[in-house]
């Protein structure tokens, strides 16, 4: 430990040793603010390549989301397993994926804390390959459901490791955009799955039609399994293991244009050295008390649980898993048309998600969450009305004969419903997709980031299980009236976000401690970052003032 402390001091000794520590820190903060950064430099392109491997973990999750939504509309799949598009049986198949995620939650954090985030991604990708083999070779419904469980178990590792890795490796200047892009890759996987299912729907051999899309799940997971061996480890994880020289080298390579004395590298090293402890609870797999033992930790936990649950309960999962039923509620029943629309929806949402990822560093996190959740509520209200106009006298889904009998005004109402289904997807992805993983990773300190993300993943998966299992019977029994639940629930989410979710824009991960330690974190987060923020992060005494 003595050697480690000497390494720490050596790394920070690139400024005038005659200056007091607080003055050195303030000077570093000013140097960081006055340095010009370019997203097109050589080191940034190297960083993009590193992050691309982690982004593939988002594709894994997205592929499954649209895969099962597409298979649910494929007659070959329905015939083979004697399934319907709605009902408790369908709900169980969908929910088993998240039940697997729930089962894995207490294994994910120890793997990441002990072995590093790279090995967490590797473990998840390997388990997904195993789950794919179980699912794709099935001849029984029970084995298919078992494969879904194994897939969910593996994805849980990826959903903890990858967003933590991206947030810790991202350049602070563009952390919002780079971290936000992780979750937008969900739609890339979703688009691939949707169009693979659409193409396979024309295959005459019924078994191949639904087995080929399942086998394709191995592509991205295989790339991740191989790619992690060429990735650097997270510098914050290395610091927590007392491996300071390695952490400094990685920061210099990807954030400092190869220069160890770069102001941004030195500032991050100082802040991490001050806040990351080699004796923290991340060394004890069973110790979760740091998630709630202080005011700061409890406020962070509110954000983690809120974001995890709201990200699944806002109605967005309906368009991923139950788009077939939403379209049938609007009078669209033709198999190929349904599957084509299932492929168009994520493509439009991807545009919204990528745009939203960029806007996180422009307008901030809170405005995106608040405005889009209110608009989502309005979308569901309109969809309820237009679905009712398209289906007078009907509550459940229409069959093909009913669809043919629709009047022009009913078809117009049905088309309006489809338009707002797509509009909801674009708006929700604009405000929420980028932030779902990013905001959770940002709000947690290094010592509890893996465990906190695992708890968030548990809450997210549990919420998904409830919604996915209940949505099948709900569509079967009450049809489009189910949308009314989200009209009111989304507004409740907006109120919680307004009072409890602070802004995280323009601060390093370590500097957010000042925000969450404040009596009113939301109010504190809206104050402009200054050199005093850096001093507070470094634990400077209260009587040390910044002199401008």
C-alpha positions, 0 to 999 in steps of 0.5 A: 500500500505504501508503494501505491501511495507513492505512485499516486503522489508521483502521478500528481506531481506535474504541477508546481510543488510550491503551490498549495494543493488547493491552488494546484487543483484549482489551476488544473480545473481551469486548465481543463476548462480552457483546453480545446478538445476534438472528437476527431483526434486519433485517441478518440477514434481509438476510444470509439473502437474500444467502446464499439465492443461494449455497444454490442452488448446493447445489441444483444438485448435489442435483438431479443426484444424484437426477435420475440415480438417478431416470432410472436407474429409468425404463423410458423412459430405459433403453429409449432408451439401452439401459441397465440399472440396474447394470453398467459402462455405468451406472457410466460415465454416473454417474461422468462427472459427477465426471470433469468435476469432476476436470477443472475442479479446477485452473481453479476456484481461479484464477477465485475468487482473481482475480475473486472468489467471486461470479464463481466461482458465475456461471461454474459456473452458466453452464457448467451451463446449457451442459451442460444444453443438450448433454444434453437435446438428445441423440440418442446415448449419447455426447452424453448422456455428454458433457453429463454431463461439462460439467455436472460441470465447471460444478458444480465451480466452484459447489462451490468458490465457494458454500461458501467464500462462505457461510462467509466471509459467515456471521455468526460467532455462527451460522456453523455453522448458516448454513454447514451449511445450504448443503449441506442444500440438496442435498436440496432439489434432490434432492427436486425432481428425484425428484418431477419424475422421478416425475411424468414417468414417467407421460408416454406420450411416452418421450422427453419423460419423461426430457428434461423432468427434464433441462431443469429443471436450468436453473432454479436455475442461471439464478437463480444467473447473474442473482442474483450481480450483486446479491450483495456480494463476500466481505469476506475476498476484498476484504481480500486485494485491499487493499480495506479500506473495502469490506470494512468496509462489508460487515461493518458492513451484515451483521454489525454492524447497519449500525454500523462501530464495532460490536465484532464488526465491529472484532474481525473487521477486526483479526483479518483485517488481521493474518492476511490478506496481499495477497502470499499465494499466492492471487495466484499461480494455480500456487502451492499450497505453502501447503497443506502448507508448515507443521505447521498447513497439513498438519494442515488438509490432512488434514482437507480430504482426509479430509472430502472422501473420507469424505463420498463413501465412507461409503455415502451415494452409494449411496442417491443413485445406486443406490437402485434397486438397493438396493430391488431387492436388497430385493425392490422392483421396481415402477417407480412404487413405486421412483420414489416411494420415491426421492422420499421418501428425500431428503425424510426426509434433508432433515429430518435435514440441517436438524436437524444444521445447527442442532446444529453450533453446539450440540454441535459438529462432532466429536460429530456426525461420530463418533456418526453414522459409527458408527451408519452402520456398524451400519445397513449391517450390519443391511441386509446381514442383512435383505437376505439374509433377504428374498432367500434363494438370491439374490445379485443383484437380483430380477425381478418374478416373484421378487418376487411369490413372496416369503413374508410373512417375506421381505416383512417383511425387505424392509420392514426393509431399506427402513426402514434405508435411510431411517434411514441417510439420515436419520442420515448427513444429520444428522451429515454433510451440513451439515459436508461443505462447511462443515468444509472451508471452516472449516479453511482460511485465507483465502489458501488457502481457494479452492485448498484447497476445489478440492483437496478437490473434486478428492478428493471427485470422484475418490472418487465416480468410483471408487465410482460406477463400481465400484458398478454391477458390484458390485451386479450381481455380489455384490448386498447383500454389497457393504454389508459394505465400508461396515460396516468402512470407516465404522469406519475413518473413525471412528478417523481422525476421532477422532485427526485432526479438531479441533473448530471450534465457537465460534471465528472463522475466523481464531482457528482458526490457534491450534488448527491450529498447536498440537502436538496440534490435537484437544486444543487445539480442546477447550479453551474459547475465551478472550480469550487466544485473540484475543491469540494470533490477533493475534500478541501476544507470549507475555509478554502475559497476559490480566488478568481 
